[in-house]
């Protein structure tokens, strides 16, 4: 049995803790320590990196303006899931591989950009349906929560800079003297994922509140939907040209 201890031991006490766990091997304990100091330091770094609006925020805002709160929150959840899958790849060594391979990096970047542009075009095409709730509900597929989660996950996975930032930042907070470094990375990755989920959700709710004002006029709502589509198209172009993490 393996236990991941979050905030269990100070850095100075980890060697002693590992010794205790080794002596208690008969009990089935394997020491994998993620200290509270690591979590706090990583959390502060994540706030600085994530709180400033970036591509994932623009994507969630675009979905909120086009489809509303539920789709925006589901998109934020999917984006966080995609980011955690990226973190899993980093934990098992794929982050540095992507960073070193220009061809692979470019392929992932262009795939993500193309998907974002396609989503933006679809949002623009269906903008007029936003003015009639019955028609919008009938469209169904682009507004389903599963579709929103899937879209957010794909955007998170195809964000190549997420690989590089996670590969650069997470290892700095790992206690390499401890065992199971990949498990530490997976545990630490929950910090940026949760911070990102919180900030993306707040931005999505704010955009949905603005959409409420647009909804008072059918024409305004069409403008909001098209603005969301345009933001996704612009985001796709931005990712294709350079790409950013969040």
Short mmCIF file of the C-alpha atoms (twelve columns), coordinates in Angstrom:
data_MODEL
# 
_entry.id   MODEL 
# 
loop_
_atom_site.group_PDB 
_atom_site.id 
_atom_site.type_symbol 
_atom_site.label_atom_id 
_atom_site.label_alt_id 
_atom_site.label_comp_id 
_atom_site.label_asym_id 
_atom_site.label_seq_id 
_atom_site.Cartn_x 
_atom_site.Cartn_y 
_atom_site.Cartn_z 
_atom_site.pdbx_PDB_model_num 
ATOM 1   C CA . UNK A 1   0.000   0.000  0.000   1 
ATOM 2   C CA . UNK A 2   1.303   3.471  -0.908  1 
ATOM 3   C CA . UNK A 3   0.418   6.611  0.977   1 
ATOM 4   C CA . UNK A 4   0.915   10.113 -0.402  1 
ATOM 5   C CA . UNK A 5   1.380   12.441 2.545   1 
ATOM 6   C CA . UNK A 6   0.487   16.070 1.786   1 
ATOM 7   C CA . UNK A 7   2.086   18.448 4.262   1 
ATOM 8   C CA . UNK A 8   3.263   15.614 6.442   1 
ATOM 9   C CA . UNK A 9   6.870   16.503 7.257   1 
ATOM 10  C CA . UNK A 10  9.090   19.593 7.107   1 
ATOM 11  C CA . UNK A 11  11.991  19.357 4.659   1 
ATOM 12  C CA . UNK A 12  14.510  18.882 7.467   1 
ATOM 13  C CA . UNK A 13  12.615  15.911 8.863   1 
ATOM 14  C CA . UNK A 14  12.068  13.976 5.642   1 
ATOM 15  C CA . UNK A 15  15.203  11.856 5.844   1 
ATOM 16  C CA . UNK A 16  14.293  10.867 9.394   1 
ATOM 17  C CA . UNK A 17  10.727  10.187 8.258   1 
ATOM 18  C CA . UNK A 18  11.969  7.985  5.430   1 
ATOM 19  C CA . UNK A 19  14.101  6.065  7.893   1 
ATOM 20  C CA . UNK A 20  11.096  5.482  10.109  1 
ATOM 21  C CA . UNK A 21  9.074   4.298  7.148   1 
ATOM 22  C CA . UNK A 22  11.853  1.965  6.098   1 
ATOM 23  C CA . UNK A 23  11.925  0.441  9.570   1 
ATOM 24  C CA . UNK A 24  8.156   0.119  9.398   1 
ATOM 25  C CA . UNK A 25  8.320   -1.679 6.071   1 
ATOM 26  C CA . UNK A 26  6.444   -4.628 7.498   1 
ATOM 27  C CA . UNK A 27  3.419   -2.375 7.840   1 
ATOM 28  C CA . UNK A 28  3.387   -1.760 4.106   1 
ATOM 29  C CA . UNK A 29  4.169   1.973  4.137   1 
ATOM 30  C CA . UNK A 30  6.029   3.573  1.223   1 
ATOM 31  C CA . UNK A 31  7.162   7.122  1.927   1 
ATOM 32  C CA . UNK A 32  6.094   9.632  -0.705  1 
ATOM 33  C CA . UNK A 33  6.123   13.064 0.897   1 
ATOM 34  C CA . UNK A 34  4.684   16.247 -0.566  1 
ATOM 35  C CA . UNK A 35  5.365   18.861 2.079   1 
ATOM 36  C CA . UNK A 36  3.150   21.790 2.965   1 
ATOM 37  C CA . UNK A 37  6.048   24.125 2.176   1 
ATOM 38  C CA . UNK A 38  6.209   22.692 -1.346  1 
ATOM 39  C CA . UNK A 39  2.474   23.180 -1.845  1 
ATOM 40  C CA . UNK A 40  2.517   26.792 -0.610  1 
ATOM 41  C CA . UNK A 41  5.534   27.751 -2.729  1 
ATOM 42  C CA . UNK A 42  4.073   26.111 -5.820  1 
ATOM 43  C CA . UNK A 43  0.689   27.706 -5.156  1 
ATOM 44  C CA . UNK A 44  2.231   31.187 -5.076  1 
ATOM 45  C CA . UNK A 45  4.094   30.507 -8.314  1 
ATOM 46  C CA . UNK A 46  0.906   29.235 -9.940  1 
ATOM 47  C CA . UNK A 47  -1.055  32.322 -8.936  1 
ATOM 48  C CA . UNK A 48  1.550   34.508 -10.650 1 
ATOM 49  C CA . UNK A 49  1.554   32.339 -13.782 1 
ATOM 50  C CA . UNK A 50  -2.160  31.589 -14.087 1 
ATOM 51  C CA . UNK A 51  -4.133  34.528 -12.681 1 
ATOM 52  C CA . UNK A 52  -3.215  36.789 -15.630 1 
ATOM 53  C CA . UNK A 53  -5.714  36.107 -18.450 1 
ATOM 54  C CA . UNK A 54  -4.280  33.894 -21.158 1 
ATOM 55  C CA . UNK A 55  -5.519  31.493 -23.838 1 
ATOM 56  C CA . UNK A 56  -7.488  29.188 -21.548 1 
ATOM 57  C CA . UNK A 57  -9.248  32.165 -19.958 1 
ATOM 58  C CA . UNK A 58  -10.082 33.620 -23.369 1 
ATOM 59  C CA . UNK A 59  -11.402 30.247 -24.479 1 
ATOM 60  C CA . UNK A 60  -13.673 29.927 -21.431 1 
ATOM 61  C CA . UNK A 61  -14.847 33.536 -21.817 1 
ATOM 62  C CA . UNK A 62  -15.606 32.915 -25.474 1 
ATOM 63  C CA . UNK A 63  -17.681 29.854 -24.608 1 
ATOM 64  C CA . UNK A 64  -19.510 31.808 -21.882 1 
ATOM 65  C CA . UNK A 65  -20.416 34.631 -24.255 1 
ATOM 66  C CA . UNK A 66  -21.521 32.190 -26.927 1 
ATOM 67  C CA . UNK A 67  -23.279 29.455 -24.939 1 
ATOM 68  C CA . UNK A 68  -23.636 30.599 -21.324 1 
ATOM 69  C CA . UNK A 69  -22.572 29.663 -17.802 1 
ATOM 70  C CA . UNK A 70  -23.020 25.880 -17.842 1 
ATOM 71  C CA . UNK A 71  -20.954 25.459 -20.990 1 
ATOM 72  C CA . UNK A 72  -18.261 27.808 -19.660 1 
ATOM 73  C CA . UNK A 73  -17.920 25.911 -16.366 1 
ATOM 74  C CA . UNK A 74  -17.885 22.552 -18.151 1 
ATOM 75  C CA . UNK A 75  -15.227 23.927 -20.497 1 
ATOM 76  C CA . UNK A 76  -13.132 25.076 -17.527 1 
ATOM 77  C CA . UNK A 77  -13.425 21.606 -15.978 1 
ATOM 78  C CA . UNK A 78  -12.369 19.990 -19.248 1 
ATOM 79  C CA . UNK A 79  -9.448  22.376 -19.601 1 
ATOM 80  C CA . UNK A 80  -8.259  21.447 -16.119 1 
ATOM 81  C CA . UNK A 81  -8.586  17.758 -16.958 1 
ATOM 82  C CA . UNK A 82  -6.512  18.305 -20.092 1 
ATOM 83  C CA . UNK A 83  -3.895  20.193 -18.092 1 
ATOM 84  C CA . UNK A 84  -3.669  17.337 -15.597 1 
ATOM 85  C CA . UNK A 85  -3.200  14.854 -18.437 1 
ATOM 86  C CA . UNK A 86  -0.363  17.084 -19.630 1 
ATOM 87  C CA . UNK A 87  1.065   16.975 -16.099 1 
ATOM 88  C CA . UNK A 88  0.887   13.178 -16.192 1 
ATOM 89  C CA . UNK A 89  2.875   13.206 -19.426 1 
ATOM 90  C CA . UNK A 90  5.428   15.503 -17.796 1 
ATOM 91  C CA . UNK A 91  5.635   13.223 -14.761 1 
ATOM 92  C CA . UNK A 92  6.568   10.320 -17.007 1 
ATOM 93  C CA . UNK A 93  9.085   12.249 -19.083 1 
ATOM 94  C CA . UNK A 94  7.225   13.452 -22.185 1 
ATOM 95  C CA . UNK A 95  7.538   17.168 -21.375 1 
ATOM 96  C CA . UNK A 96  11.283  17.401 -22.067 1 
ATOM 97  C CA . UNK A 97  10.777  15.295 -25.218 1 
ATOM 98  C CA . UNK A 98  8.258   17.796 -26.568 1 
ATOM 99  C CA . UNK A 99  10.515  20.684 -25.621 1 
ATOM 100 C CA . UNK A 100 13.463  19.172 -27.529 1 
ATOM 101 C CA . UNK A 101 11.493  18.085 -30.607 1 
ATOM 102 C CA . UNK A 102 10.702  21.101 -32.771 1 
ATOM 103 C CA . UNK A 103 8.638   19.009 -35.178 1 
ATOM 104 C CA . UNK A 104 6.500   17.476 -32.424 1 
ATOM 105 C CA . UNK A 105 6.072   20.834 -30.707 1 
ATOM 106 C CA . UNK A 106 4.936   22.436 -33.965 1 
ATOM 107 C CA . UNK A 107 2.522   19.592 -34.750 1 
ATOM 108 C CA . UNK A 108 0.834   19.852 -31.343 1 
ATOM 109 C CA . UNK A 109 0.696   23.634 -31.590 1 
ATOM 110 C CA . UNK A 110 -0.931  23.591 -35.024 1 
ATOM 111 C CA . UNK A 111 -3.403  20.893 -34.016 1 
ATOM 112 C CA . UNK A 112 -4.537  22.981 -31.058 1 
ATOM 113 C CA . UNK A 113 -4.721  26.137 -33.175 1 
ATOM 114 C CA . UNK A 114 -6.797  24.423 -35.874 1 
ATOM 115 C CA . UNK A 115 -9.222  23.052 -33.289 1 
ATOM 116 C CA . UNK A 116 -9.686  26.468 -31.675 1 
ATOM 117 C CA . UNK A 117 -10.307 28.128 -35.040 1 
ATOM 118 C CA . UNK A 118 -12.834 25.432 -35.963 1 
ATOM 119 C CA . UNK A 119 -14.693 25.981 -32.672 1 
ATOM 120 C CA . UNK A 120 -14.706 29.725 -33.286 1 
ATOM 121 C CA . UNK A 121 -16.091 29.317 -36.798 1 
ATOM 122 C CA . UNK A 122 -18.854 27.047 -35.482 1 
ATOM 123 C CA . UNK A 123 -19.729 29.588 -32.778 1 
ATOM 124 C CA . UNK A 124 -19.870 32.375 -35.368 1 
ATOM 125 C CA . UNK A 125 -22.055 30.319 -37.709 1 
ATOM 126 C CA . UNK A 126 -24.560 29.520 -34.945 1 
ATOM 127 C CA . UNK A 127 -24.565 33.027 -33.460 1 
ATOM 128 C CA . UNK A 128 -28.058 33.867 -34.713 1 
ATOM 129 C CA . UNK A 129 -29.463 30.829 -32.891 1 
ATOM 130 C CA . UNK A 130 -28.362 32.438 -29.596 1 
ATOM 131 C CA . UNK A 131 -31.179 34.955 -29.952 1 
ATOM 132 C CA . UNK A 132 -33.828 32.203 -29.797 1 
ATOM 133 C CA . UNK A 133 -33.474 29.895 -26.755 1 
ATOM 134 C CA . UNK A 134 -35.687 27.167 -28.265 1 
ATOM 135 C CA . UNK A 135 -33.565 26.997 -31.407 1 
ATOM 136 C CA . UNK A 136 -30.397 27.023 -29.357 1 
ATOM 137 C CA . UNK A 137 -31.603 24.142 -27.235 1 
ATOM 138 C CA . UNK A 138 -32.535 22.265 -30.381 1 
ATOM 139 C CA . UNK A 139 -29.000 22.631 -31.698 1 
ATOM 140 C CA . UNK A 140 -28.041 20.533 -28.662 1 
ATOM 141 C CA . UNK A 141 -24.674 19.092 -29.562 1 
ATOM 142 C CA . UNK A 142 -22.436 22.173 -29.215 1 
ATOM 143 C CA . UNK A 143 -24.132 23.081 -25.924 1 
ATOM 144 C CA . UNK A 144 -24.061 19.699 -24.179 1 
ATOM 145 C CA . UNK A 145 -21.883 19.483 -21.098 1 
ATOM 146 C CA . UNK A 146 -20.086 16.439 -22.450 1 
ATOM 147 C CA . UNK A 147 -19.215 18.337 -25.621 1 
ATOM 148 C CA . UNK A 148 -17.970 21.289 -23.555 1 
ATOM 149 C CA . UNK A 149 -15.834 19.073 -21.298 1 
ATOM 150 C CA . UNK A 150 -14.418 17.235 -24.300 1 
ATOM 151 C CA . UNK A 151 -13.626 20.486 -26.110 1 
ATOM 152 C CA . UNK A 152 -11.942 21.938 -23.024 1 
ATOM 153 C CA . UNK A 153 -9.919  18.762 -22.527 1 
ATOM 154 C CA . UNK A 154 -8.703  18.762 -26.120 1 
ATOM 155 C CA . UNK A 155 -7.707  22.415 -25.861 1 
ATOM 156 C CA . UNK A 156 -5.817  21.684 -22.639 1 
ATOM 157 C CA . UNK A 157 -4.027  18.687 -24.136 1 
ATOM 158 C CA . UNK A 158 -3.060  20.442 -27.367 1 
ATOM 159 C CA . UNK A 159 -1.552  23.441 -25.602 1 
ATOM 160 C CA . UNK A 160 2.183   22.765 -26.132 1 
ATOM 161 C CA . UNK A 161 3.347   25.506 -23.794 1 
ATOM 162 C CA . UNK A 162 1.553   23.725 -20.946 1 
ATOM 163 C CA . UNK A 163 4.021   20.871 -21.396 1 
ATOM 164 C CA . UNK A 164 6.971   23.230 -21.254 1 
ATOM 165 C CA . UNK A 165 5.798   25.303 -18.281 1 
ATOM 166 C CA . UNK A 166 4.801   22.250 -16.259 1 
ATOM 167 C CA . UNK A 167 8.086   20.588 -17.184 1 
ATOM 168 C CA . UNK A 168 10.004  23.693 -16.101 1 
ATOM 169 C CA . UNK A 169 8.085   24.603 -12.942 1 
ATOM 170 C CA . UNK A 170 6.939   21.374 -11.283 1 
ATOM 171 C CA . UNK A 171 10.380  19.704 -10.984 1 
ATOM 172 C CA . UNK A 172 11.652  22.684 -8.987  1 
ATOM 173 C CA . UNK A 173 9.289   21.762 -6.148  1 
ATOM 174 C CA . UNK A 174 10.102  18.052 -6.024  1 
ATOM 175 C CA . UNK A 175 12.106  16.543 -3.170  1 
ATOM 176 C CA . UNK A 176 14.415  14.353 -5.245  1 
ATOM 177 C CA . UNK A 177 15.820  12.710 -2.129  1 
ATOM 178 C CA . UNK A 178 12.432  11.127 -1.607  1 
ATOM 179 C CA . UNK A 179 11.165  8.140  -3.531  1 
ATOM 180 C CA . UNK A 180 8.630   8.047  -6.357  1 
ATOM 181 C CA . UNK A 181 9.355   11.377 -8.028  1 
ATOM 182 C CA . UNK A 182 6.609   10.798 -10.660 1 
ATOM 183 C CA . UNK A 183 4.055   10.380 -7.866  1 
ATOM 184 C CA . UNK A 184 5.238   13.635 -6.301  1 
ATOM 185 C CA . UNK A 185 4.845   15.356 -9.670  1 
ATOM 186 C CA . UNK A 186 1.316   14.002 -10.057 1 
ATOM 187 C CA . UNK A 187 0.413   15.192 -6.555  1 
ATOM 188 C CA . UNK A 188 1.967   18.625 -7.050  1 
ATOM 189 C CA . UNK A 189 0.238   19.007 -10.421 1 
ATOM 190 C CA . UNK A 190 -3.084  19.211 -8.593  1 
ATOM 191 C CA . UNK A 191 -2.062  22.684 -7.376  1 
ATOM 192 C CA . UNK A 192 -1.856  24.435 -10.789 1 
ATOM 193 C CA . UNK A 193 -4.845  22.434 -12.014 1 
ATOM 194 C CA . UNK A 194 -7.047  23.598 -9.119  1 
ATOM 195 C CA . UNK A 195 -5.799  27.193 -9.324  1 
ATOM 196 C CA . UNK A 196 -6.513  27.177 -13.054 1 
ATOM 197 C CA . UNK A 197 -9.969  25.681 -12.539 1 
ATOM 198 C CA . UNK A 198 -10.823 28.373 -9.983  1 
ATOM 199 C CA . UNK A 199 -9.603  31.316 -12.065 1 
ATOM 200 C CA . UNK A 200 -11.115 30.007 -15.312 1 
ATOM 201 C CA . UNK A 201 -14.459 29.482 -13.573 1 
ATOM 202 C CA . UNK A 202 -14.446 33.003 -12.134 1 
ATOM 203 C CA . UNK A 203 -13.730 34.479 -15.555 1 
ATOM 204 C CA . UNK A 204 -16.458 32.305 -17.082 1 
ATOM 205 C CA . UNK A 205 -19.023 33.445 -14.507 1 
ATOM 206 C CA . UNK A 206 -18.066 37.082 -15.069 1 
ATOM 207 C CA . UNK A 207 -18.477 36.667 -18.825 1 
ATOM 208 C CA . UNK A 208 -21.839 34.972 -18.302 1 
ATOM 209 C CA . UNK A 209 -22.973 37.934 -16.199 1 
ATOM 210 C CA . UNK A 210 -22.069 40.227 -19.091 1 
ATOM 211 C CA . UNK A 211 -23.970 37.894 -21.414 1 
ATOM 212 C CA . UNK A 212 -27.066 38.467 -19.263 1 
ATOM 213 C CA . UNK A 213 -26.961 42.128 -20.258 1 
ATOM 214 C CA . UNK A 214 -26.580 41.143 -23.905 1 
ATOM 215 C CA . UNK A 215 -29.538 38.760 -23.577 1 
ATOM 216 C CA . UNK A 216 -31.951 41.650 -23.042 1 
ATOM 217 C CA . UNK A 217 -31.699 42.310 -26.763 1 
ATOM 218 C CA . UNK A 218 -31.577 39.580 -29.444 1 
ATOM 219 C CA . UNK A 219 -29.155 41.686 -31.459 1 
ATOM 220 C CA . UNK A 220 -26.859 42.127 -28.464 1 
ATOM 221 C CA . UNK A 221 -26.870 38.380 -27.872 1 
ATOM 222 C CA . UNK A 222 -25.892 37.725 -31.480 1 
ATOM 223 C CA . UNK A 223 -23.062 40.226 -31.040 1 
ATOM 224 C CA . UNK A 224 -21.957 38.465 -27.834 1 
ATOM 225 C CA . UNK A 225 -22.026 35.061 -29.508 1 
ATOM 226 C CA . UNK A 226 -20.032 36.340 -32.453 1 
ATOM 227 C CA . UNK A 227 -17.593 38.050 -30.099 1 
ATOM 228 C CA . UNK A 228 -17.072 34.699 -28.389 1 
ATOM 229 C CA . UNK A 229 -16.519 33.005 -31.737 1 
ATOM 230 C CA . UNK A 230 -14.139 35.741 -32.857 1 
ATOM 231 C CA . UNK A 231 -12.161 35.442 -29.621 1 
ATOM 232 C CA . UNK A 232 -11.736 31.699 -30.206 1 
ATOM 233 C CA . UNK A 233 -10.624 32.287 -33.795 1 
ATOM 234 C CA . UNK A 234 -8.192  34.962 -32.632 1 
ATOM 235 C CA . UNK A 235 -6.934  32.649 -29.908 1 
ATOM 236 C CA . UNK A 236 -6.332  29.910 -32.470 1 
ATOM 237 C CA . UNK A 237 -4.351  32.305 -34.648 1 
ATOM 238 C CA . UNK A 238 -2.365  33.431 -31.589 1 
ATOM 239 C CA . UNK A 239 -1.530  29.837 -30.657 1 
ATOM 240 C CA . UNK A 240 -0.498  29.116 -34.252 1 
ATOM 241 C CA . UNK A 241 1.811   32.122 -34.328 1 
ATOM 242 C CA . UNK A 242 3.403   31.746 -30.918 1 
ATOM 243 C CA . UNK A 243 1.295   29.972 -28.290 1 
ATOM 244 C CA . UNK A 244 1.042   30.637 -24.579 1 
ATOM 245 C CA . UNK A 245 0.293   28.476 -21.609 1 
ATOM 246 C CA . UNK A 246 -2.783  29.860 -19.877 1 
# 
